[in-house]
Amino acid sequence: MEAKKVDTKEFELPETIFVRDIENRVFQGICLECLSKILGISPIEGSFIDNILGRGESVKGIHAEQDPKTQTISIRVEVNIAYGVSIPEKAEEIQTKITEDVTKMTGLHVAQVHVVFKDLISTQAPKKAIAKEADVKPPQAATLAEEYSDVF
């Protein structure tokens, strides 16, 4: 009976598997940075109650889904857009910027960037808010006699 020769290289240099996990917060952060550089849009904001209770994801309106088998990612971004801005042009700008940055920073192929325009940013809203603030008079200070009188 002949003894089989064992390849010792297999024991000396075992095959190494490299694994990297990227949390969704990283993709959300990259997307937020991209959105902050684009004029005419604003990201969706979470409510104060959601932040206090810790509900939902850390960034509202940005959803990332990874496919580890194909090393791809699909991203859904919800934004508000300013009145008068071309939606098709802005969608293409958002998609291109996010795709370039995510691919450059993570090495993953971006399979899809779905942009959802949730609301319109009115050009009149800031002007109305400023006008209302100008109409509001500051409260007048009460004198000590008025503040601490016995009369109810």
PyMOL commands that set and color helices and strands:
alter all, ss='L'
color gray80, all
select helices_A, chain A and resi 9-12+24-36+48-53+87-106+124-135+144-147
alter helices_A, ss='H'
color red, helices_A
select strands_A, chain A and resi 41-43+62-67+72-82+109-121
alter strands_A, ss='S'
color yellow, strands_A
deselect
rebuild
show_as cartoon
